[in-house]
Amino acid sequence: MTAIRKHRWVLRIVGILVLAVVVGVVVFREDLKDVPRLVIVGEEHANGQKWVLFRLDAPKHKSVGLVTMSMVSLATGTERRPMLRGVGGFYYEVHDVQTPQGRKLLLGPTIEAEAGQSTGFSVLAPVGEVRQLRCEAALMSTSMMRGVATRLKRCWQTKSLAPLSSLVTLRREMIGSNLITNAMPRTADAPAK
């Protein structure tokens, strides 16, 4: 082979590598605006208690699951376990777990929404204080292109092809709601304080 031919082959290989990197960046990039949302839909009163209705909106291309959930006081910054109720009337449990990163309030079972869908739940409003619902959301994907390395590693570990179709957690992020209060509205005939 002559020096000119070798030079052309090197340029072709470098061009193919550059093209592969550009395609990889375009295909595997994440849209950071595509985040889950926690929206207060309304409220309902039952047995003298106020329940705040929430809607969890999943991003367009990713499923989402709420992993941790806590009610954070704006005055003191303390966290406490929320009382949760699902759409069918069943109750979720929040477990207090000590991890190496600190105390976490894990939700079991997790509240999940499919990609582009929404799911609802209710939270018992705090009595006498203003709080914010704060959750750790795990963004998951069933897309074959996302998490290829993770799926292949799981296949090797389990000696099975089943993990190829499983969900892969892409990232976790904290989301919060608007402020929640259980203050009763003043009536027109009540004296102002």
MDTraj code that builds the backbone (N, CA, C; nanometers):
import mdtraj as md
import numpy as np

residues = "MET THR ALA ILE ARG LYS HIS ARG TRP VAL LEU ARG ILE VAL GLY ILE LEU VAL LEU ALA VAL VAL VAL GLY VAL VAL VAL PHE ARG GLU ASP LEU LYS ASP VAL PRO ARG LEU VAL ILE VAL GLY GLU GLU HIS ALA ASN GLY GLN LYS TRP VAL LEU PHE ARG LEU ASP ALA PRO LYS HIS LYS SER VAL GLY LEU VAL THR MET SER MET VAL SER LEU ALA THR GLY THR GLU ARG ARG PRO MET LEU ARG GLY VAL GLY GLY PHE TYR TYR GLU VAL HIS ASP VAL GLN THR PRO GLN GLY ARG LYS LEU LEU LEU GLY PRO THR ILE GLU ALA GLU ALA GLY GLN SER THR GLY PHE SER VAL LEU ALA PRO VAL GLY GLU VAL ARG GLN LEU ARG CYS GLU ALA ALA LEU MET SER THR SER MET MET ARG GLY VAL ALA THR ARG LEU LYS ARG CYS TRP GLN THR LYS SER LEU ALA PRO LEU SER SER LEU VAL THR LEU ARG ARG GLU MET ILE GLY SER ASN LEU ILE THR ASN ALA MET PRO ARG THR ALA ASP ALA PRO ALA LYS".split()
xyz = np.array([
    [0.0832, -0.1176, 0.0000],
    [0.0000, 0.0000, 0.0000],
    [0.0879, 0.1243, 0.0000],
    [0.0460, 0.2188, -0.0755],
    [0.1234, 0.3428, -0.0811],
    [0.0822, 0.4344, 0.0334],
    [0.1610, 0.5357, 0.0551],
    [0.1355, 0.6305, 0.1631],
    [0.0050, 0.7067, 0.1407],
    [-0.0293, 0.7365, 0.0168],
    [-0.1536, 0.8107, -0.0129],
    [-0.2749, 0.7250, 0.0217],
    [-0.2706, 0.5947, -0.0119],
    [-0.3827, 0.5057, 0.0201],
    [-0.4003, 0.4925, 0.1714],
    [-0.2887, 0.4778, 0.2428],
    [-0.2962, 0.4688, 0.3888],
    [-0.3575, 0.5956, 0.4465],
    [-0.3175, 0.7094, 0.3932],
    [-0.3690, 0.8374, 0.4401],
    [-0.5205, 0.8464, 0.4166],
    [-0.5690, 0.7991, 0.3012],
    [-0.7129, 0.8014, 0.2707],
    [-0.7904, 0.7096, 0.3653],
    [-0.7340, 0.5902, 0.3940],
    [-0.8015, 0.4989, 0.4860],
    [-0.8115, 0.5584, 0.6259],
    [-0.7065, 0.6229, 0.6705],
    [-0.7087, 0.6865, 0.8022],
    [-0.8155, 0.7958, 0.8060],
    [-0.8234, 0.8770, 0.7001],
    [-0.9255, 0.9820, 0.6949],
    [-1.0664, 0.9225, 0.6943],
    [-1.0866, 0.8142, 0.6225],
    [-1.2187, 0.7495, 0.6193],
    [-1.2568, 0.6958, 0.7570],
    [-1.1635, 0.6318, 0.8244],
    [-1.1915, 0.5764, 0.9576],
    [-1.2221, 0.6894, 1.0564],
    [-1.1442, 0.7961, 1.0519],
    [-1.1697, 0.9109, 1.1400],
    [-1.3062, 0.9712, 1.1085],
    [-1.3415, 0.9826, 0.9813],
    [-1.4730, 1.0352, 0.9423],
    [-1.5868, 0.9485, 0.9930],
    [-1.5726, 0.8166, 0.9845],
    [-1.6757, 0.7254, 1.0341],
    [-1.6893, 0.7371, 1.1858],
    [-1.5778, 0.7487, 1.2575],
    [-1.5828, 0.7645, 1.4028],
    [-1.6514, 0.8950, 1.4426],
    [-1.6190, 1.0038, 1.3735],
    [-1.6827, 1.1327, 1.4022],
    [-1.8323, 1.1240, 1.3759],
    [-1.8731, 1.0620, 1.2658],
    [-2.0142, 1.0447, 1.2340],
    [-2.0848, 0.9602, 1.3397],
    [-2.0192, 0.8533, 1.3877],
    [-2.0775, 0.7679, 1.4916],
    [-2.0968, 0.8453, 1.6219],
    [-2.0002, 0.9293, 1.6583],
    [-2.0123, 1.0094, 1.7805],
    [-2.1272, 1.1095, 1.7682],
    [-2.1387, 1.1759, 1.6544],
    [-2.2468, 1.2734, 1.6335],
    [-2.3831, 1.2042, 1.6410],
    [-2.3969, 1.0899, 1.5739],
    [-2.5239, 1.0162, 1.5781],
    [-2.5532, 0.9701, 1.7207],
    [-2.4522, 0.9221, 1.7924],
    [-2.4713, 0.8788, 1.9307],
    [-2.5178, 0.9909, 2.0211],
    [-2.4585, 1.1088, 2.0051],
    [-2.4991, 1.2235, 2.0868],
    [-2.6433, 1.2628, 2.0564],
    [-2.6824, 1.2621, 1.9316],
    [-2.8184, 1.2997, 1.8937],
    [-2.9194, 1.1970, 1.9439],
    [-2.8892, 1.0678, 1.9307],
    [-2.9836, 0.9626, 1.9691],
    [-2.9940, 0.9497, 2.1202],
    [-2.8817, 0.9552, 2.1917],
    [-2.8821, 0.9282, 2.3344],
    [-2.8950, 1.0522, 2.4225],
    [-2.9085, 1.1687, 2.3638],
    [-2.9193, 1.2886, 2.4476],
    [-3.0541, 1.2890, 2.5189],
    [-3.0572, 1.3528, 2.6350],
    [-3.1798, 1.3617, 2.7127],
    [-3.2310, 1.5046, 2.7090],
    [-3.3606, 1.5158, 2.6978],
    [-3.4238, 1.6460, 2.7011],
    [-3.4475, 1.6826, 2.8473],
    [-3.3725, 1.7789, 2.8993],
    [-3.3838, 1.8147, 3.0399],
    [-3.5143, 1.8868, 3.0718],
    [-3.5847, 1.9359, 2.9700],
    [-3.7144, 1.9992, 2.9930],
    [-3.8235, 1.8943, 3.0104],
    [-3.7951, 1.7712, 2.9727],
    [-3.8905, 1.6623, 2.9788],
    [-3.8872, 1.6020, 3.1191],
    [-3.9492, 1.6711, 3.2170],
    [-3.9443, 1.6295, 3.3568],
    [-4.0850, 1.5985, 3.4073],
    [-4.0959, 1.5146, 3.5106],
    [-4.2274, 1.4867, 3.5680],
    [-4.2794, 1.6070, 3.6456],
    [-4.4128, 1.6154, 3.6577],
    [-4.4737, 1.7270, 3.7307],
    [-4.5689, 1.6727, 3.8360],
    [-4.5761, 1.7433, 3.9473],
    [-4.6678, 1.7136, 4.0553],
    [-4.7633, 1.8320, 4.0653],
    [-4.8920, 1.8096, 4.0328],
    [-4.9880, 1.9186, 4.0221],
    [-5.1008, 1.8995, 4.1231],
    [-5.1360, 2.0059, 4.1957],
    [-5.2522, 2.0015, 4.2844],
    [-5.3770, 2.0226, 4.1990],
    [-5.4665, 1.9244, 4.2031],
    [-5.5870, 1.9281, 4.1204],
    [-5.7040, 1.9902, 4.1964],
    [-5.7151, 1.9614, 4.3244],
    [-5.8269, 2.0119, 4.4036],
    [-5.8200, 1.9580, 4.5446],
    [-5.9339, 1.9603, 4.6109],
    [-5.9413, 1.9093, 4.7472],
    [-6.0781, 1.8481, 4.7698],
    [-6.0843, 1.7597, 4.8685],
    [-6.2121, 1.7014, 4.9075],
    [-6.2134, 1.6878, 5.0590],
    [-6.3324, 1.6932, 5.1152],
    [-6.3484, 1.6825, 5.2595],
    [-6.4234, 1.5543, 5.2897],
    [-6.3683, 1.4741, 5.3812],
    [-6.4315, 1.3488, 5.4217],
    [-6.4050, 1.3264, 5.5695],
    [-6.5112, 1.3019, 5.6463],
    [-6.5011, 1.2758, 5.7908],
    [-6.4269, 1.3870, 5.8643],
    [-6.4500, 1.5110, 5.8265],
    [-6.3865, 1.6241, 5.8918],
    [-6.2404, 1.6433, 5.8570],
    [-6.1905, 1.5705, 5.7585],
    [-6.0518, 1.5841, 5.7178],
    [-6.0458, 1.6396, 5.5762],
    [-5.9406, 1.7172, 5.5522],
    [-5.9207, 1.7739, 5.4196],
    [-5.8138, 1.6918, 5.3467],
    [-5.8504, 1.6402, 5.2282],
    [-5.7582, 1.5655, 5.1438],
    [-5.7260, 1.6494, 5.0215],
    [-5.5982, 1.6643, 4.9901],
    [-5.5547, 1.7397, 4.8731],
    [-5.5327, 1.6394, 4.7594],
    [-5.5962, 1.6643, 4.6449],
    [-5.5872, 1.5754, 4.5297],
    [-5.4693, 1.6175, 4.4420],
    [-5.3828, 1.5217, 4.4102],
    [-5.2649, 1.5461, 4.3278],
    [-5.2738, 1.4666, 4.1986],
    [-5.2031, 1.5161, 4.0983],
    [-5.1870, 1.4448, 3.9720],
    [-5.0381, 1.4393, 3.9406],
    [-4.9885, 1.3186, 3.9136],
    [-4.8495, 1.2997, 3.8726],
    [-4.8490, 1.2859, 3.7215],
    [-4.7857, 1.3818, 3.6529],
    [-4.7750, 1.3801, 3.5072],
    [-4.6384, 1.3264, 3.4673],
    [-4.6378, 1.2195, 3.3878],
    [-4.5116, 1.1629, 3.3392],
    [-4.4668, 1.2383, 3.2146],
    [-4.3364, 1.2463, 3.1916],
    [-4.2863, 1.3083, 3.0676],
    [-4.3347, 1.2317, 2.9456],
    [-4.3194, 1.2943, 2.8303],
    [-4.3712, 1.2371, 2.7058],
    [-4.3072, 1.1032, 2.6692],
    [-4.1765, 1.0871, 2.6932],
    [-4.1067, 0.9680, 2.6461],
    [-4.0524, 0.8789, 2.7572],
    [-4.0887, 0.9060, 2.8838],
    [-4.0358, 0.8265, 2.9944],
    [-4.1464, 0.7978, 3.0959],
    [-4.1418, 0.6782, 3.1536],
    [-4.2293, 0.6462, 3.2655],
    [-4.1673, 0.7055, 3.3914],
    [-4.2495, 0.7255, 3.4936],
    [-4.1987, 0.7822, 3.6179],
    [-4.2610, 0.7075, 3.7357],
    [-4.1809, 0.6917, 3.8407],
    [-4.2294, 0.6315, 3.9645],
    [-4.1810, 0.7141, 4.0821],
    [-4.2716, 0.7432, 4.1753],
    [-4.2326, 0.8170, 4.2953],
    [-4.1746, 0.7185, 4.3955],
    [-4.0505, 0.7408, 4.4367],
    [-3.9790, 0.6485, 4.5236],
    [-3.9885, 0.6926, 4.6689],
    [-3.9594, 0.8190, 4.6952],
    [-3.9695, 0.8726, 4.8312],
    [-4.0709, 0.9852, 4.8320],
    [-4.1282, 1.0095, 4.9494],
    [-4.2261, 1.1176, 4.9613],
    [-4.2253, 1.1685, 5.1046],
    [-4.2237, 1.3005, 5.1207],
    [-4.2288, 1.3596, 5.2545],
    [-4.3000, 1.4935, 5.2480],
    [-4.3536, 1.5325, 5.3639],
    [-4.4151, 1.6639, 5.3791],
    [-4.3136, 1.7507, 5.4525],
    [-4.2692, 1.8583, 5.3899],
    [-4.1658, 1.9447, 5.4457],
    [-4.2296, 2.0726, 5.4971],
    [-4.2030, 2.1045, 5.6226],
    [-4.2547, 2.2268, 5.6836],
    [-4.1734, 2.3456, 5.6347],
    [-4.2416, 2.4510, 5.5918],
    [-4.1695, 2.5701, 5.5469],
    [-4.1116, 2.6490, 5.6627],
    [-4.1747, 2.6410, 5.7805],
    [-4.1267, 2.7175, 5.8954],
    [-4.0022, 2.6557, 5.9573],
    [-4.0024, 2.5232, 5.9771],
    [-3.8921, 2.4585, 6.0481],
    [-3.8023, 2.3746, 5.9580],
    [-3.8501, 2.3357, 5.8412],
    [-3.7720, 2.2514, 5.7512],
    [-3.7767, 2.1041, 5.7866],
    [-3.8604, 2.0666, 5.8842],
    [-3.8693, 1.9261, 5.9245],
    [-3.9538, 1.8466, 5.8248],
    [-3.9211, 1.7183, 5.8175],
    [-3.9948, 1.6291, 5.7288],
    [-4.0816, 1.5359, 5.8126],
    [-4.1965, 1.5003, 5.7577],
    [-4.2781, 1.3986, 5.8228],
    [-4.3447, 1.3139, 5.7155],
    [-4.3929, 1.1997, 5.7591],
    [-4.4590, 1.1084, 5.6656],
    [-4.5971, 1.1606, 5.6294],
    [-4.6282, 1.1602, 5.5016],
    [-4.7641, 1.1979, 5.4628],
    [-4.8575, 1.0779, 5.4696],
    [-4.9850, 1.1047, 5.4878],
    [-5.0880, 1.0012, 5.4804],
    [-5.1418, 1.0053, 5.3385],
    [-5.1283, 0.8943, 5.2639],
    [-5.1631, 0.8900, 5.1218],
    [-5.2785, 0.7947, 5.0956],
    [-5.3595, 0.8332, 4.9981],
    [-5.4703, 0.7483, 4.9563],
    [-5.4705, 0.7410, 4.8046],
    [-5.4853, 0.6223, 4.7501],
    [-5.4900, 0.6037, 4.6062],
    [-5.6279, 0.6328, 4.5499],
    [-5.6400, 0.6261, 4.4182],
    [-5.7660, 0.6558, 4.3511],
    [-5.8752, 0.5574, 4.3919],
    [-5.8406, 0.4306, 4.4124],
    [-5.9399, 0.3291, 4.4491],
    [-5.9768, 0.3291, 4.5959],
    [-5.9207, 0.4206, 4.6757],
    [-5.9524, 0.4284, 4.8177],
    [-5.8532, 0.3551, 4.9062],
    [-5.7569, 0.2819, 4.8483],
    [-5.6574, 0.2116, 4.9299],
    [-5.5509, 0.3111, 4.9754],
    [-5.4802, 0.2746, 5.0800],
    [-5.3787, 0.3632, 5.1378],
    [-5.2384, 0.3145, 5.1022],
    [-5.1499, 0.4104, 5.0741],
    [-5.0081, 0.3810, 5.0528],
    [-4.9374, 0.3875, 5.1873],
    [-4.8295, 0.3129, 5.1996],
    [-4.7492, 0.3185, 5.3214],
    [-4.6179, 0.3896, 5.2930],
    [-4.5747, 0.4689, 5.3889],
    [-4.4456, 0.5371, 5.3793],
    [-4.3582, 0.4841, 5.4921],
    [-4.2442, 0.4253, 5.4569],
    [-4.1547, 0.3627, 5.5536],
    [-4.0361, 0.4536, 5.5819],
    [-4.0039, 0.4681, 5.7085],
    [-3.8894, 0.5479, 5.7516],
    [-3.7658, 0.4578, 5.7488],
    [-3.6704, 0.4865, 5.6583],
    [-3.5525, 0.4020, 5.6402],
    [-3.4275, 0.4876, 5.6571],
    [-3.3306, 0.4341, 5.7310],
    [-3.2026, 0.5019, 5.7481],
    [-3.1050, 0.4475, 5.6444],
    [-3.0540, 0.5317, 5.5573],
    [-2.9595, 0.4918, 5.4534],
    [-2.8254, 0.5597, 5.4800],
    [-2.7188, 0.5189, 5.4111],
    [-2.5901, 0.5877, 5.4288],
    [-2.5977, 0.7365, 5.3937],
    [-2.6907, 0.7745, 5.3052],
    [-2.7063, 0.9153, 5.2687],
    [-2.7933, 0.9909, 5.3689],
    [-2.8545, 0.9217, 5.4637],
    [-2.9414, 0.9858, 5.5620],
    [-3.0780, 0.9192, 5.5661],
    [-3.1696, 0.9825, 5.6355],
    [-3.3052, 0.9299, 5.6524],
    [-3.3856, 0.9501, 5.5250],
    [-3.4578, 0.8438, 5.4827],
    [-3.5448, 0.8537, 5.3660],
    [-3.6819, 0.7996, 5.4006],
    [-3.7831, 0.8611, 5.3439],
    [-3.9207, 0.8153, 5.3614],
    [-3.9610, 0.7451, 5.2325],
    [-3.9440, 0.6121, 5.2293],
    [-3.9696, 0.5331, 5.1092],
    [-4.1179, 0.5020, 5.0955],
    [-4.1654, 0.5107, 4.9745],
    [-4.3052, 0.4870, 4.9418],
    [-4.3216, 0.3436, 4.8956],
    [-4.4184, 0.2730, 4.9496],
    [-4.4407, 0.1357, 4.9062],
    [-4.5891, 0.1049, 4.8999],
    [-4.6422, 0.0610, 4.7929],
    [-4.5798, 0.0505, 4.6611],
    [-4.5620, 0.1886, 4.5992],
    [-4.4770, 0.1966, 4.4989],
    [-4.4515, 0.3261, 4.4361],
    [-4.5719, 0.3713, 4.3542],
    [-4.5872, 0.5010, 4.3397],
    [-4.6910, 0.5586, 4.2547],
    [-4.6286, 0.5769, 4.1175],
    [-4.6854, 0.5119, 4.0157],
    [-4.6238, 0.5127, 3.8832],
    [-4.7181, 0.5679, 3.7780],
    [-4.6588, 0.6298, 3.6771],
    [-4.7339, 0.6801, 3.5612],
    [-4.6566, 0.6432, 3.4358],
    [-4.7266, 0.5899, 3.3379],
    [-4.6641, 0.5533, 3.2107],
    [-4.6251, 0.6787, 3.1324],
    [-4.5402, 0.6631, 3.0348],
    [-4.4926, 0.7760, 2.9542],
    [-4.6098, 0.8507, 2.8915],
    [-4.6151, 0.9810, 2.9136],
    [-4.7191, 1.0652, 2.8566],
    [-4.8537, 1.0545, 2.9267],
    [-4.8639, 0.9780, 3.0344],
    [-4.9896, 0.9585, 3.1064],
    [-4.9844, 1.0263, 3.2425],
    [-5.0963, 1.0222, 3.3131],
    [-5.1055, 1.0800, 3.4471],
    [-5.1700, 0.9796, 3.5412],
    [-5.1443, 0.9965, 3.6691],
    [-5.2103, 0.9169, 3.7712],
    [-5.2413, 1.0075, 3.8890],
    [-5.3440, 0.9737, 3.9650],
    [-5.3859, 1.0590, 4.0751],
    [-5.3709, 0.9921, 4.2100],
    [-5.3621, 1.0744, 4.3153],
    [-5.3591, 1.0270, 4.4532],
    [-5.3958, 1.1435, 4.5432],
    [-5.4264, 1.1146, 4.6693],
    [-5.4660, 1.2169, 4.7667],
    [-5.3706, 1.2148, 4.8844],
    [-5.3497, 1.3327, 4.9433],
    [-5.2652, 1.3472, 5.0616],
    [-5.3457, 1.4207, 5.1675],
    [-5.3397, 1.3693, 5.2905],
    [-5.4077, 1.4346, 5.4016],
    [-5.3372, 1.5664, 5.4307],
    [-5.4125, 1.6761, 5.4295],
    [-5.3541, 1.8097, 5.4492],
    [-5.3036, 1.8244, 5.5929],
    [-5.1924, 1.8943, 5.6125],
    [-5.1395, 1.9142, 5.7479],
    [-5.2292, 2.0082, 5.8282],
    [-5.2320, 1.9866, 5.9579],
    [-5.3161, 2.0678, 6.0459],
    [-5.2337, 2.1829, 6.1016],
    [-5.2779, 2.3044, 6.0753],
    [-5.2191, 2.4224, 6.1368],
    [-5.0847, 2.4686, 6.0846],
    [-5.0343, 2.4155, 5.9775],
    [-4.9075, 2.4639, 5.9242],
    [-4.9047, 2.4507, 5.7729],
    [-4.8097, 2.5219, 5.7134],
    [-4.7940, 2.5197, 5.5687],
    [-4.6809, 2.4232, 5.5344],
    [-4.7094, 2.3288, 5.4460],
    [-4.6106, 2.2293, 5.4074],
    [-4.6066, 2.2152, 5.2559],
    [-4.5017, 2.1508, 5.2098],
    [-4.4859, 2.1207, 5.0679],
    [-4.4619, 1.9711, 5.0543],
    [-4.5276, 1.9094, 4.9559],
    [-4.5046, 1.7683, 4.9274],
    [-4.3798, 1.7586, 4.8412],
    [-4.2799, 1.6837, 4.8864],
    [-4.1547, 1.6702, 4.8130],
    [-4.1312, 1.5224, 4.7849],
    [-4.1040, 1.4896, 4.6582],
    [-4.0891, 1.3503, 4.6158],
    [-3.9601, 1.3319, 4.5362],
    [-3.9070, 1.2105, 4.5447],
    [-3.7961, 1.1727, 4.4579],
    [-3.8561, 1.0860, 4.3478],
    [-3.8430, 1.1322, 4.2255],
    [-3.9014, 1.0624, 4.1112],
    [-3.7916, 0.9900, 4.0348],
    [-3.8181, 0.8635, 4.0012],
    [-3.7255, 0.7851, 3.9195],
    [-3.7804, 0.7813, 3.7781],
    [-3.7038, 0.8365, 3.6837],
    [-3.7431, 0.8345, 3.5434],
    [-3.6952, 0.7044, 3.4812],
    [-3.7865, 0.6333, 3.4173],
    [-3.7544, 0.5017, 3.3622],
    [-3.7872, 0.4976, 3.2136],
    [-3.7214, 0.4065, 3.1439],
    [-3.7438, 0.3942, 3.0009],
    [-3.7483, 0.2478, 2.9607],
    [-3.8384, 0.2161, 2.8668],
    [-3.8427, 0.0818, 2.8090],
    [-3.7813, 0.0829, 2.6697],
    [-3.7367, 0.1974, 2.6235],
    [-3.6763, 0.2092, 2.4910],
    [-3.5501, 0.1239, 2.4836],
    [-3.5357, 0.0509, 2.3745],
    [-3.4192, -0.0357, 2.3592],
    [-3.2906, 0.0455, 2.3485],
    [-3.2979, 0.1669, 2.2954],
    [-3.1782, 0.2480, 2.2764],
    [-3.1257, 0.3038, 2.4086],
    [-3.2156, 0.3284, 2.5032],
    [-3.1737, 0.3838, 2.6319],
    [-3.1313, 0.2711, 2.7251],
    [-3.0237, 0.2869, 2.7942],
    [-2.9796, 0.1905, 2.8933],
    [-2.9329, 0.0586, 2.8357],
    [-2.8764, 0.0606, 2.7157],
    [-2.8308, -0.0624, 2.6515],
    [-2.7260, -0.1318, 2.7386],
    [-2.6304, -0.0577, 2.7900],
    [-2.5239, -0.1175, 2.8712],
    [-2.5809, -0.1808, 2.9979],
    [-2.6769, -0.1134, 3.0621],
    [-2.7382, -0.1670, 3.1837],
    [-2.8139, -0.2954, 3.1543],
    [-2.8898, -0.2973, 3.0448],
    [-2.9659, -0.4174, 3.0092],
    [-2.8727, -0.5352, 2.9768],
    [-2.7656, -0.5087, 2.9021],
    [-2.6719, -0.6159, 2.8690],
    [-2.6026, -0.6703, 2.9940],
    [-2.5698, -0.5829, 3.0868],
    [-2.5081, -0.6260, 3.2119],
    [-2.6040, -0.7146, 3.2906],
    [-2.7319, -0.6748, 3.2955],
    [-2.8318, -0.7568, 3.3655],
    [-2.8504, -0.8919, 3.2959],
    [-2.8474, -0.8931, 3.1634],
    [-2.8584, -1.0195, 3.0883],
    [-2.7434, -1.1120, 3.1241],
    [-2.6221, -1.0579, 3.1311],
    [-2.5050, -1.1381, 3.1640],
    [-2.5153, -1.1930, 3.3062],
    [-2.5610, -1.1089, 3.4009],
    [-2.5710, -1.1513, 3.5400],
    [-2.6764, -1.2594, 3.5594],
    [-2.7895, -1.2476, 3.4913],
    [-2.8986, -1.3428, 3.5090],
    [-2.8940, -1.4587, 3.4101],
    [-2.8041, -1.4504, 3.3119],
    [-2.7944, -1.5519, 3.2061],
    [-2.9299, -1.5721, 3.1383],
    [-2.9943, -1.4587, 3.1075],
    [-3.1266, -1.4607, 3.0466],
    [-3.1418, -1.3382, 2.9570],
    [-3.2330, -1.3464, 2.8608],
    [-3.2613, -1.2320, 2.7746],
    [-3.3792, -1.1490, 2.8254],
    [-3.4408, -1.1900, 2.9354],
    [-3.5571, -1.1186, 2.9899],
    [-3.5282, -0.9720, 3.0235],
    [-3.4116, -0.9364, 3.0785],
    [-3.3869, -0.7950, 3.1098],
    [-3.3863, -0.7015, 2.9891],
    [-3.3812, -0.7554, 2.8679],
    [-3.3826, -0.6681, 2.7499],
    [-3.5111, -0.5876, 2.7394],
    [-3.6218, -0.6410, 2.7919],
    [-3.7501, -0.5698, 2.7823],
    [-3.7897, -0.5033, 2.9134],
    [-3.7018, -0.5012, 3.0128],
    [-3.7364, -0.4440, 3.1425],
    [-3.7141, -0.2933, 3.1448],
    [-3.7694, -0.2286, 3.2482],
    [-3.7500, -0.0853, 3.2669],
    [-3.6082, -0.0578, 3.3160],
    [-3.5513, 0.0506, 3.2711],
    [-3.4195, 0.0932, 3.3158],
    [-3.4332, 0.2333, 3.3736],
    [-3.3845, 0.2512, 3.4972],
    [-3.3894, 0.3830, 3.5597],
    [-3.2832, 0.4712, 3.4961],
    [-3.3266, 0.5807, 3.4362],
    [-3.2340, 0.6716, 3.3692],
    [-3.1719, 0.7691, 3.4681],
    [-3.2554, 0.8314, 3.5494],
    [-3.2048, 0.9247, 3.6495],
    [-3.3122, 0.9470, 3.7551],
    [-3.2705, 1.0045, 3.8668],
    [-3.3641, 1.0399, 3.9738],
    [-3.3552, 1.1893, 3.9958],
    [-3.4690, 1.2481, 4.0245],
    [-3.4688, 1.3917, 4.0543],
    [-3.5786, 1.4234, 4.1538],
    [-3.5576, 1.5316, 4.2271],
    [-3.6542, 1.5756, 4.3273],
    [-3.7568, 1.6673, 4.2614],
    [-3.8839, 1.6445, 4.2938],
    [-3.9903, 1.7328, 4.2473],
    [-4.0724, 1.7739, 4.3687],
    [-4.1302, 1.8915, 4.3627],
    [-4.2100, 1.9420, 4.4735],
    [-4.3418, 1.9974, 4.4252],
    [-4.4345, 2.0087, 4.5180],
    [-4.5673, 2.0599, 4.4854],
    [-4.5789, 2.2055, 4.5286],
    [-4.6945, 2.2636, 4.5007],
    [-4.7257, 2.3944, 4.5565],
    [-4.7485, 2.3781, 4.7062],
    [-4.7679, 2.4876, 4.7770],
    [-4.7854, 2.4836, 4.9215],
    [-4.9210, 2.4252, 4.9583],
    [-4.9228, 2.3487, 5.0681],
    [-5.0448, 2.2850, 5.1172],
    [-5.0713, 2.3381, 5.2571],
    [-5.1948, 2.3728, 5.2838],
    [-5.2342, 2.4170, 5.4167],
    [-5.3729, 2.3628, 5.4475],
    [-5.4046, 2.3535, 5.5759],
    [-5.5363, 2.3073, 5.6171],
    [-5.6137, 2.4211, 5.6820],
    [-5.5717, 2.5434, 5.6583],
    [-5.6379, 2.6587, 5.7183],
    [-5.7782, 2.6724, 5.6621],
    [-5.8720, 2.6989, 5.7476],
    [-6.0107, 2.7158, 5.7047],
    [-6.0263, 2.8585, 5.6522],
    [-6.0957, 2.8781, 5.5392],
    [-6.1154, 3.0129, 5.4880],
    [-6.2054, 3.0935, 5.5804],
    [-6.1745, 3.2248, 5.5889],
    [-6.2571, 3.3114, 5.6744],
    [-6.3916, 3.3354, 5.6090],
    [-6.4935, 3.3398, 5.6925],
    [-6.6270, 3.3721, 5.6402],
    [-6.6450, 3.5225, 5.6481],
    [-6.7460, 3.5728, 5.5793],
    [-6.7681, 3.7174, 5.5730],
    [-6.8084, 3.7757, 5.7078],
    [-6.8801, 3.6971, 5.7922],
    [-6.9268, 3.7523, 5.9207],
    [-6.8255, 3.7314, 6.0334],
    [-6.7177, 3.6606, 6.0094],
    [-6.6157, 3.6393, 6.1124],
    [-6.5278, 3.7639, 6.1248],
    [-6.4960, 3.8039, 6.2499],
    [-6.4102, 3.9213, 6.2673],
    [-6.2684, 3.8918, 6.2183],
    [-6.2034, 3.9916, 6.1599],
    [-6.0662, 3.9774, 6.1110],
    [-5.9710, 3.9771, 6.2288],
    [-5.8668, 3.8998, 6.2185],
    [-5.7673, 3.8931, 6.3268],
    [-5.6532, 3.9842, 6.2989],
])
top = md.Topology()
chain = top.add_chain()
for i, resn in enumerate(residues, 1):
    res = top.add_residue(resn, chain, resSeq=i)
    for name in ("N", "CA", "C"):
        top.add_atom(name, md.element.get_by_symbol(name[0]), res)
traj = md.Trajectory(xyz[None], top)
